[in-house]
Amino acid sequence: MDVLSSTLLRWPDYAGNAMLTTLGNLQEDTSAGLLFVDWSTGSTLQLTGDAVVVWGTERSVEFAVRDVVEIDGASPLTWA
């Protein structure tokens, strides 16, 4: 994942990873969310925004962050 700015992320689509269905859905509705879990603390980082498929030789997704929610200890599940 590349951080292009404080509100813009980009990641590549890798051939054969079955993302085409997801990428097709993003063509219809750009609303998207990302959830990052810190399994050592149970904290979460939730990003919501709009995702756009960048079609080209190397297909990728650009995600513009609209809202950020961080919750400390959101999950009682941890991983050691």
C-alpha angles and dihedrals in degrees: 000000000000123000105216096175140337089286105027128077130176132191131176127244110233118215111254099020094115093240094129092093090052092045090051090051090052089055088060099040122013095196109117144159136205126203122199118189124199098210093192093061104018090237121143136207114203121194123187127183144100127312124202126192112230105208116203142101088311107034115213144164125239115202120198109202114226102167136016126199122181118188120188113218093001093153128045087208116097135171127221 
